[in-house]
Amino acid sequence: MDVQSNILFFLTPKEEVAYVYADSSLGETMEKMEVFRYTSIPVLRRSGEYLGTLTEGDLLWNIKNHYHFDYENAKRVKISKLPRYSDNMAVTISTDMDEVITKAMEQNFVPVEDDRGMFIGIVTRRNILQYFKEKLERSLRDFHIA
């Protein structure tokens, strides 16, 4: 099987991805993003479906425009109530890697769903670049040996 066409080769599984649920609070989300040093984070339903991506900007502009920031109040605000500027568009497990790479050029990560629409993980831009870097290095070594 050609690794370039197999999305699973690049997948970081859900178990290794920090994400929040739509009913997570603003405070919980801020804490998780701080701990993991994320600038954006996937948002899921409790049932596992991918809903979208929440960014630091989404949080900050909502706090500025809608809340007199109070940390205790932030713990009660549900993430599902915050508008998102844009979402990282998800792909399915069978999506062609060319499309995934195209999405990764615009997004830090590409959420991946199974055939039931359940979030199963992400493909990061970093994983894609690492693969092609290693492939280039191998090609250069092979070229110099020949």
Disulfide bonds with the S-S distance in Angstrom:
none
